[in-house]
Amino acid sequence: MLSMKKLIFIIVSFLFSITIYSQTSLLVNGGKSYRYQPNVSTTGLNMGCYVVQNDMPLSFTFTSNSNEPMNLYRFYDYGSSQKQQIIGVTQQGNLLTYTGGEKDCGYIIEQGSATYNFWISAYKPITSLECDYSYSNMCDNVRIMGDGVTIEYRTIYGSVSSFPRKVKYYTWVWNETEEMPETSVEKEIEVTPSSDNKIVFESPYETTIITLIDEIPKAWGEKEREVSISEEFVPKAIFAEAVVTQTEREATNEVEVDTEAGSYGGSAPVDMTFEAYVNEDNYFCWQFFKSANGPDDPTPVIYATYLDQTLEYTFKDAGITYVRLHAENETCSKDITFTINVSESFIDAPNVFSPGVSPGVNDEWKVAYKSIVEFKCAIFDRWGVKMFDFNDPASGWDGKYRGKYVPSGVYFYVIQAKGSDGKKYELKGHINILRGKETYEE
């Protein structure tokens, strides 16, 4: 643990160093240069990187925060470890001026214990741009290339990098709020080219023109330049998203079944709607399978396939079913898998209720159930007269016969049902109606 005094000293020293550097400035070619500030901790270029016109002589003026003597050095591919001192530098007070220097090299200004590092590159116009269809990872990215795409710089450690470029194209974007894709969305991104005049970035999801935006000439008063590929780019990458909806039931007598996060299901029947969104003319389908290896089984045994964009399906069988949206073309494929877990069945019938006594409290006879996919129930009085029948386990008997409450006493139910697990139920029992002082009228 650092002591408080030491911690305060470090913070003060850091703030002091920021103050010192913030009081310095560098003016390259009278301000008519393009400046980019890379990460200082990885490049050591605390004064940035600059691009200047190739046909203009180089000059720069450095303004320091003190009048101490300054020394100027130049470095190339191997960084500051092989710096070369430059003679003929003009210093007047806190100003250092240098004219006629080289381009495509780095400079170091040393003043006392302070060091100021920067790189200056000559501008290269982009003269061509094309899509590289030989790129091996076109299922995720696209690669464009062309002369003048890469303008390099070196760090003080000798590593090479390049000035970022802006790329513009149209693509699909998923709208989380609306749960649907937005098409032909103009996207502008900043990417760093490799040293061989190539740029790799996330592939567009629609046929589009790709344009490289060259902002550098604006620094010396010229117009921004745009260079595009000559033909529309046809993507191989697959955009695939799915919206899955489970129909919720509000039956108060259906036993609630917890499902794991990210999965669907519960008490059968489970009514689901699957909606697919896939770009271009890529083939897609819904694949149904069961697997002991889980949803990511690379070689599942598919037992059903549907080609619908919007698929409505009812799951009635207990157990786990996986539904996979599969999309493919001649080069790429993409899968999104959903888990539907249907519970085993259960049914139980109460033997007492009190219709018409306290509205909303035990005034309807209903079974408690889960995953019942077939159901028939009939209710009789003691003489075998059918009082009521129904085919939906979510429904119940309100204690009425021909619109009027039946008398208190014993009644009988007969239930025939089938569960999601194939279990068959044949239940018989009695129902006690308790109503206190009888009022048989409705």
C-alpha positions in Angstrom: 0.0 0.0 0.0 1.2 3.5 -0.9 1.6 5.9 2.0 -0.7 9.0 1.8 2.3 11.3 1.4 3.7 9.3 -1.5 0.3 9.1 -3.2 -0.1 12.8 -2.9 3.4 13.3 -4.4 2.6 11.1 -7.4 -0.7 12.9 -8.1 1.0 16.3 -7.8 3.9 15.2 -10.1 1.4 13.9 -12.6 -0.6 17.1 -12.6 2.6 19.1 -12.9 3.7 17.1 -15.9 0.3 17.6 -17.6 0.6 21.3 -16.9 4.1 21.4 -18.4 3.1 19.7 -21.6 -0.1 21.7 -21.9 2.0 24.8 -22.1 3.9 23.6 -25.1 2.8 23.7 -28.8 4.0 22.5 -32.2 3.2 24.3 -35.4 4.0 22.3 -38.5 4.1 24.0 -41.9 2.5 27.1 -40.5 -0.5 25.1 -39.2 -1.3 23.7 -42.7 -0.8 20.1 -41.7 -3.0 17.2 -40.6 -2.6 16.2 -37.0 -3.4 12.8 -35.4 -2.8 12.0 -31.7 -2.1 8.3 -31.2 -2.0 6.6 -27.8 1.0 8.2 -26.0 1.6 5.2 -23.7 2.1 2.8 -26.6 3.7 5.1 -29.1 5.6 7.7 -27.0 4.5 10.3 -29.5 3.4 12.9 -27.0 3.3 15.7 -29.6 1.4 13.6 -32.1 1.7 12.6 -35.8 1.4 15.0 -38.8 0.8 14.7 -42.5 2.1 17.4 -44.8 1.9 18.1 -48.5 4.4 16.1 -50.4 5.5 18.9 -52.7 5.8 21.5 -50.0 9.0 22.0 -47.9 8.8 21.1 -44.3 9.1 23.5 -41.4 8.0 23.6 -37.8 8.1 25.8 -34.8 8.1 24.4 -31.3 7.0 26.6 -28.4 8.4 25.5 -25.0 7.5 26.5 -21.5 11.1 27.6 -20.7 14.1 29.2 -22.3 16.5 26.3 -21.6 18.6 25.1 -24.5 16.9 22.6 -26.8 18.4 19.8 -28.9 16.7 18.4 -32.0 17.0 14.8 -33.2 15.7 12.7 -36.0 14.7 9.0 -36.0 13.6 6.5 -38.6 12.5 2.8 -38.6 14.3 1.8 -35.4 12.9 4.5 -33.2 14.6 6.8 -30.7 17.3 4.2 -29.9 19.1 5.3 -33.1 18.3 9.0 -33.1 20.5 11.4 -35.0 21.1 14.9 -33.8 20.3 17.7 -36.2 22.6 20.7 -36.6 21.4 24.2 -37.7 18.4 24.5 -35.5 17.3 28.1 -34.6 16.3 28.8 -31.0 15.1 32.2 -29.8 14.1 32.1 -26.2 11.4 29.4 -25.8 11.0 29.0 -29.6 12.7 26.4 -31.7 12.4 26.7 -35.5 13.5 24.2 -38.1 13.1 24.5 -41.9 13.9 22.2 -44.8 13.7 19.0 -42.8 12.9 15.5 -44.0 9.5 13.9 -44.1 8.5 10.3 -43.3 10.6 10.4 -40.1 10.3 11.2 -36.5 11.7 14.1 -34.4 12.7 14.4 -30.8 13.2 17.7 -29.0 15.1 17.4 -25.7 15.1 20.2 -23.2 16.5 19.5 -19.8 14.7 16.4 -18.5 11.7 16.9 -20.8 11.4 15.1 -24.1 8.9 15.9 -26.9 8.4 13.3 -29.7 6.5 13.5 -33.0 6.4 12.0 -36.5 5.9 13.7 -39.8 4.7 11.9 -42.9 4.3 13.0 -46.5 0.8 12.9 -48.0 -0.1 10.1 -50.4 -3.3 10.5 -52.4 -5.6 7.5 -52.8 -5.5 6.6 -56.4 -7.5 3.4 -56.4 -9.9 1.3 -54.3 -11.3 -2.2 -54.7 -12.8 -5.0 -52.7 -10.6 -8.0 -52.0 -12.9 -11.0 -52.6 -10.0 -13.4 -51.9 -10.1 -12.4 -48.2 -10.5 -15.6 -46.1 -12.8 -14.2 -43.4 -15.6 -12.7 -45.5 -18.3 -14.3 -43.2 -17.4 -11.6 -40.7 -15.4 -8.9 -42.3 -14.6 -7.3 -45.6 -11.2 -6.1 -46.9 -10.6 -3.2 -49.3 -7.3 -2.2 -50.8 -5.9 0.5 -53.0 -2.8 2.7 -53.6 -2.4 5.5 -51.1 -4.6 3.9 -48.4 -1.8 3.5 -45.9 0.2 6.5 -44.6 2.6 5.1 -42.0 4.2 6.4 -38.9 6.7 4.9 -36.5 6.7 5.0 -32.7 9.7 5.9 -30.7 10.0 2.2 -29.9 10.4 1.3 -33.6 7.0 -0.3 -34.2 5.0 0.7 -37.3 1.4 1.9 -37.4 -0.7 4.1 -39.8 -3.1 7.0 -39.8 -6.8 6.0 -39.4 -9.1 6.3 -42.3 -12.9 6.8 -42.5 -15.0 4.3 -44.4 -18.6 4.8 -45.4 -21.2 2.2 -46.6 -24.8 1.1 -46.2 -25.8 -1.9 -44.0 -28.4 -3.5 -41.8 -28.7 -2.6 -38.1 -30.8 -4.3 -35.5 -33.2 -2.0 -33.7 -33.6 -3.4 -30.2 -36.5 -1.2 -29.3 -38.6 -2.1 -32.4 -37.3 -5.6 -32.5 -36.7 -5.5 -36.3 -33.8 -4.6 -38.6 -33.3 -1.2 -40.1 -32.1 -1.5 -43.7 -29.9 0.8 -45.8 -28.5 2.5 -42.8 -25.5 4.7 -43.7 -22.6 3.8 -41.5 -19.3 5.7 -41.1 -16.5 4.1 -39.2 -12.8 4.9 -38.5 -10.4 2.1 -39.1 -6.6 1.7 -39.2 -5.1 0.3 -42.5 -2.4 -2.3 -42.4 1.0 -1.6 -43.8 0.2 -3.1 -47.2 -2.6 -0.6 -48.2 -5.4 -2.8 -47.0 -8.3 -2.1 -44.6 -10.4 -4.7 -42.8 -13.7 -3.9 -41.1 -17.0 -5.5 -40.2 -18.8 -6.6 -43.4 -21.9 -4.7 -44.6 -25.1 -6.8 -44.7 -26.4 -5.4 -48.0 -25.2 -4.8 -51.5 -23.5 -1.4 -51.3 -20.9 0.9 -52.6 -17.9 1.3 -50.2 -16.3 4.7 -50.0 -13.1 5.8 -48.3 -13.2 9.4 -47.0 -9.9 11.2 -47.2 -10.1 14.1 -44.8 -6.4 14.9 -44.8 -6.3 17.5 -47.6 -8.8 19.7 -45.7 -5.8 20.5 -43.4 -4.2 22.7 -46.1 -7.4 24.1 -47.5 -8.3 21.6 -50.2 -11.6 19.7 -50.4 -12.2 16.4 -48.7 -11.8 13.6 -51.1 -13.9 10.5 -51.5 -12.8 7.3 -53.4 -15.2 4.5 -54.0 -14.9 0.9 -55.2 -15.9 0.7 -58.9 -18.6 -1.9 -58.4 -21.1 -2.6 -55.6 -19.9 -4.9 -52.9 -22.0 -8.1 -52.6 -21.8 -9.3 -49.0 -21.1 -12.9 -48.0 -21.7 -12.2 -44.3 -25.1 -13.2 -43.0 -27.3 -11.0 -40.9 -29.7 -13.2 -38.9 -31.9 -12.2 -36.0 -35.0 -13.7 -34.6 -37.9 -12.5 -32.5 -39.4 -15.2 -30.4 -42.7 -14.7 -28.5 -44.4 -17.1 -26.1 -48.2 -16.6 -25.6 -48.9 -16.1 -22.0 -52.0 -17.6 -20.4 -53.8 -16.0 -17.4 -55.4 -19.1 -16.0 -55.3 -18.8 -12.2 -55.6 -22.6 -11.7 -52.6 -23.5 -14.0 -49.6 -24.3 -11.9 -46.7 -21.9 -12.7 -43.5 -23.5 -14.0 -40.2 -21.8 -13.7 -37.9 -21.8 -16.7 -34.2 -21.0 -16.9 -33.1 -17.6 -18.0 -32.9 -17.4 -21.8 -35.3 -20.3 -22.4 -39.0 -20.7 -23.0 -41.6 -23.2 -22.1 -43.4 -24.2 -19.0 -46.9 -25.8 -18.8 -48.1 -27.3 -22.1 -49.5 -26.4 -24.5 -46.8 -23.8 -25.2 -47.8 -21.5 -28.0 -44.8 -19.9 -29.7 -44.2 -17.5 -32.6 -40.9 -17.4 -34.3 -40.0 -14.6 -36.7 -36.8 -14.6 -38.8 -34.9 -11.6 -40.3 -32.2 -12.6 -42.8 -30.4 -10.4 -45.3 -30.2 -10.5 -49.0 -31.3 -13.8 -50.7 -29.7 -16.1 -48.2 -31.4 -19.4 -47.5 -32.9 -19.9 -44.1 -35.1 -22.3 -42.2 -36.3 -23.3 -38.7 -34.8 -26.6 -37.5 -36.4 -28.6 -34.7 -34.2 -31.1 -32.8 -33.6 -32.8 -29.5 -30.1 -33.4 -28.3 -28.3 -34.7 -25.2 -25.4 -32.4 -26.2 -27.5 -29.3 -25.7 -28.3 -26.4 -28.0 -24.8 -26.0 -29.5 -24.8 -29.6 -30.9 -22.9 -29.2 -34.2 -24.5 -32.3 -35.7 -28.0 -32.4 -34.4 -30.6 -34.9 -35.6 -33.2 -32.6 -37.2 -36.7 -34.0 -37.0 -38.6 -31.1 -38.5 -37.8 -28.2 -40.8 -39.9 -25.1 -41.7 -39.2 -22.5 -44.3 -41.7 -19.8 -42.9 -40.4 -16.4 -42.1 -43.1 -16.2 -39.4 -43.7 -19.6 -37.8 -46.4 -20.3 -35.2 -46.0 -23.6 -33.4 -47.5 -25.3 -30.3 -45.3 -27.5 -28.2 -47.3 -30.3 -26.5 -44.7 -32.9 -25.6 -42.8 -32.8 -22.3 -39.0 -32.4 -22.4 -36.5 -30.0 -24.1 -36.8 -29.1 -27.8 -34.3 -26.9 -29.5 -35.4 -24.6 -32.3 -32.6 -23.3 -34.5 -32.8 -20.5 -37.1 -30.3 -21.7 -39.7 -29.1 -19.4 -42.5 -26.6 -20.1 -45.2 -25.2 -19.2 -48.6 -22.4 -20.8 -50.7 -19.7 -19.4 -48.4 -21.1 -18.7 -44.9 -23.7 -19.9 -42.4 -25.1 -18.6 -39.1 -27.2 -20.3 -36.4 -29.3 -19.0 -33.6 -30.8 -21.6 -31.2 -33.6 -21.3 -28.7 -34.5 -23.7 -25.9 -38.1 -24.7 -25.2 -38.6 -26.8 -22.0 -42.1 -28.3 -21.5 -42.9 -29.6 -18.1 -44.4 -32.9 -17.1 -48.1 -33.1 -16.4 -50.1 -32.8 -13.2 -53.8 -32.5 -12.3 -55.7 -32.3 -9.0 -59.4 -31.7 -8.2 -60.7 -29.9 -5.1 -63.7 -31.5 -3.2 -65.4 -28.4 -1.8 -66.5 -24.9 -2.9 -69.1 -22.3 -2.0 -70.7 -20.7 -5.0 -72.7 -17.5 -4.5 -71.6 -17.0 -0.8 -68.6 -14.7 -1.1 -68.1 -13.4 -4.6 -64.5 -13.9 -5.8 -63.7 -16.3 -2.9 -63.9 -20.1 -3.6 -67.0 -19.5 -5.7 -65.9 -21.6 -8.7 -64.8 -25.2 -8.9 -61.6 -25.6 -10.9 -58.9 -28.2 -11.1 -55.2 -27.4 -10.4 -53.2 -28.5 -13.4 -50.1 -28.2 -15.6 -49.2 -29.5 -19.0 -52.7 -31.0 -19.7 -53.1 -31.2 -23.5 -56.4 -33.1 -23.7 -59.2 -32.6 -21.1 -62.9 -33.5 -20.6 -64.9 -33.0 -17.4 -68.5 -33.7 -16.6 -70.3 -33.0 -13.3 -73.4 -34.9 -12.1 -75.8 -34.8 -9.2 -76.6 -37.8 -7.0 -79.2 -39.1 -9.5 -76.8 -39.0 -12.4 -78.2 -35.8 -14.0 -75.4 -33.9 -15.8 -75.1 -30.5 -14.2 -72.2 -29.2 -16.4 -69.3 -30.2 -18.7 -66.3 -28.4 -20.2 -63.2 -29.2 -22.2 -60.7 -26.6 -21.1 -58.9 -27.2 -17.8 -58.6 -23.5 -17.3 -62.4 -23.2 -17.0 -64.5 -24.3 -14.1 -68.1 -24.8 -12.8 -69.8 -21.9 -11.1 -72.3 -24.1 -9.3 -75.2 -23.4 -11.5 -77.6 -25.5 -13.5 -79.7 -23.9 -16.1 -78.8 -20.5 -14.8 -79.6 -21.1 -11.2 -77.4 -22.1 -8.2 -77.8 -25.8 -7.3 -78.6 -26.8 -3.7 -75.9 -27.5 -1.2 -74.9 -31.2 -1.1 -72.7 -33.7 -2.8 -72.0 -33.8 -6.5 -69.7 -35.9 -8.6 -67.1 -35.3 -11.3 -65.6 -37.5 -14.0 -62.4 -36.3 -15.7 -60.6 -37.8 -18.7 -57.3 -36.1 -19.6 -53.9 -36.5 -21.2 -50.7 -34.9 -20.2 -47.7 -33.6 -22.2 -45.7 -36.7 -21.0 -48.3 -39.1 -22.5 -49.8 -39.8 -19.1 -53.6 -40.5 -19.1 -55.8 -39.4 -16.3 -59.2 -40.9 -15.4 -60.4 -39.2 -12.2 -63.6 -39.6 -10.3 -64.6 -37.9 -7.1 -67.2 -35.9 -5.2 -67.7 -32.2 -4.8 -69.3 -30.7 -1.6 -71.2 -27.5 -2.2 -71.4 -25.4 1.0 -73.7 -22.4 0.8 -75.2 -21.8 4.3 -78.7 -20.4 4.1 -80.0 -21.5 0.7 -80.9 -19.1 -2.0 -81.5 -21.0 -5.2 -82.4 -18.1 -7.4 -79.5 -16.5 -9.4 
